[in-house]
Amino acid sequence: MTHVVTENCINCKHTDCVEVCPVDCFHEGPNFLVIDPVECIDCTLCVEECPVGAIFAADDVPAGQEPFLAINAELAPRWPVLTHKKPAMPDAGTWDGVPGKLSLLQRFPAEPVAE
């Protein structure tokens, strides 16, 4: 089983989860993170580190968040791997808990993440 980043990460993009991932399975887009389902080893370390509660085991994704299973799988190969913690988005606190953010998901990064 893999883990999945869900809607509450959109426009927050905290990266505490990245620091604890032993296999570097997080990928960064403009306003969202995803987990590569092929690389994820189901260690669960990222779940507790997410300050906005946006990461779930694939089998435990809340109702209404199921599209994020496919979104993580689709975007992980297209976005660069993120291996270090970065500051959250400037207005992250304002967006935490706001429902209906899927339409705000930016799928195309302006530039690759520097390693």
Residue pairs with C-beta under 8 A, 6 or more apart in sequence:
1 42
1 57
1 58
1 59
2 35
2 37
2 40
2 42
2 57
2 58
2 72
3 35
3 40
3 42
3 44
3 46
3 47
3 55
3 56
3 57
3 58
4 35
4 37
4 55
4 56
4 57
4 58
4 61
4 65
4 68
4 69
4 72
5 32
5 33
5 34
5 35
5 54
5 55
5 68
5 72
6 54
6 55
6 56
6 61
6 62
6 65
6 68
7 54
7 65
7 68
7 99
7 101
7 102
8 52
8 53
8 54
8 96
8 97
8 101
9 32
9 33
9 50
9 52
9 54
9 55
10 31
10 32
10 95
10 101
10 102
10 104
10 105
11 31
11 32
11 89
11 91
11 92
11 95
11 98
11 101
11 104
12 52
12 54
12 88
12 89
12 92
12 95
12 96
13 28
13 31
13 32
13 33
13 88
13 89
13 92
14 50
14 51
14 52
14 88
14 92
15 26
15 28
15 33
15 82
15 84
15 85
15 86
15 88
16 49
16 50
16 51
16 85
17 26
17 33
17 45
17 46
17 49
17 50
17 55
18 26
18 33
18 82
18 83
18 84
18 85
18 86
19 49
19 84
19 85
20 45
20 46
20 49
21 43
21 45
21 46
22 41
22 43
22 45
23 39
23 40
23 41
23 43
24 39
24 81
24 82
24 83
25 35
25 36
25 39
25 40
25 41
25 76
25 81
26 33
26 34
26 35
26 36
26 46
26 81
26 82
26 83
27 33
27 34
27 35
27 36
27 75
27 76
27 78
27 79
27 80
27 81
27 82
28 79
28 80
28 81
28 82
28 86
28 109
28 113
29 75
29 79
29 105
29 106
29 107
29 108
29 109
30 106
30 108
30 109
30 110
31 89
31 104
31 105
31 106
32 75
32 105
32 106
33 82
34 71
34 72
34 75
34 76
34 79
35 46
35 55
35 72
35 76
36 72
36 76
36 77
37 58
37 69
37 72
37 73
37 76
38 76
39 76
42 57
44 57
46 55
47 55
47 56
47 57
51 96
52 92
52 96
52 97
56 62
56 65
58 69
61 68
61 69
67 102
71 105
75 107
78 107
79 109
80 109
80 112
80 113
80 115
81 113
81 115
82 113
83 115
89 95
95 101
